[in-house]
Amino acid sequence: MTPAEIAARFGTPAYVYDLDAVTAAHADLRSALPDPSVLYYSLKANPHPAVIGELARLGCRAEVSSDGEVDAALAAGVRPDAVMLTGPGKSGRVIDHALRRGVTRFSVDSPTDLRRVGDHAERHGVRTSCLLRVNADEAAAGSGLTMTGTASQFGADAGWVAARPEEFRGHKTATVTGLHLYMGSNLMDEDALAHQLEMAIDLAARMIGHLGDLEEVDLGGGFGAPYAHRGARPRFPGLADRLTRVLDDRLPGWRGGAPLIAFESGRHLVADSGLLLAGVVDVKRSKGETFVVLDCGVNHLGGMSGLRRLPRVAPDVVGGDAADVVTATLVGPLCTPLDTLGRDVRVPRVSPGDLLVVPNVGAYGLTASLLAFLGHTPPAEVVLRGGEVFDVTRLTLTRTSTSVHSG
Ligand SMILES: *Cc1c(COP(=O)(O)O)cnc(C)c1O
């Protein structure tokens, strides 16, 4: 089905996710990773059940960060032993939720976090495997969003672990069995990516010197993807060979799974599977500027691509005259000037009723948006496979009543 047919049938705004694109991205990324290794899908990029289900079917584990993501992973068919709960603020409630559902692999960010996981596991009568998240001492260059090497809420500084390893050895019910290193995100360049992952391997080898042998080393990711504008998913043809050489040198048991090497990806696996179809509601001039008013804005494409800035949204126009281009400000329907999707965007001249297509929004789209703000009905989410509609759903926000206790 074409975007125009989907818009005609399901209305706008609508998200479209093509599972064939997810499958292709997964195959390309797998071939760029050293073998053997495992790959976690980071649900925060897109927790749509069909997307998670597809990646689970392809063999991905799930990296989750909340009670809702635990449930989404399991409901989509990820086995509990393939789920890892991560994040710097895992409350007892969220840890309990995961344990009740059979999840026993945690990334831990501090001795407090490690103790809390251990205490809750003890109450549940289970043992957990904890991957210690470590914040490297030096920053990796060229990262879209640096998550390490600077002051950070993520993980424990490498220097802290080196100086006082006994604080990180774990307990009976929360054993530190691995490392979780996530150095940065959205690298488009193979060289920068390889450099970052080589630093992670080197850090892992040094940490093993302090902590003893480990079962799993999650090297993180940072595999880039374009967001909300045209562009191809980057390829990393030389990455596997480069990393294999460094792994052989620094973690020689890895080929036999000692340690098991893991990677994580959100955006790279799903970004180019997704389109947002938006309808043009109004076009008008104000003080010399052209405003194109759409039926969706930051409530449905929030731009929380994890890059701490508004997206550079550059839609394509269905049926417009490609030669007749105007410079416009793209805005949504919300009653706030912050609802701006793009300034000085070059688009073919459009009129009310026209259809815009925002490419590469399969990651950090709907659920990274201000969905509840102003209460517009969320867009339909249309899933395609083999070019045919496979599944159509719509998220709804409902308020339920909670009993009121006096004390
Ligand atoms: C967000 C996140 C990811 C996914 O990041 P992408 O850039 O979407 O691949 C992976 N791991 C951790 C720990 C994260 O917080």
The ligand as an ORCA input file, in Angstrom:
! r2SCAN-3c Opt
* xyz 0 1
  C      18.745      4.381     24.593
  C      19.660      3.279     24.848
  C      20.014      2.411     23.815
  C      19.509      2.593     22.407
  O      20.074      3.704     21.795
  P      19.965      3.873     20.214
  O      20.725      5.110     19.945
  O      18.516      4.012     19.902
  O      20.542      2.644     19.607
  C      20.843      1.354     24.102
  N      21.309      1.157     25.347
  C      21.012      1.973     26.365
  C      21.580      1.697     27.695
  C      20.191      3.072     26.154
  O      19.898      3.890     27.159
*
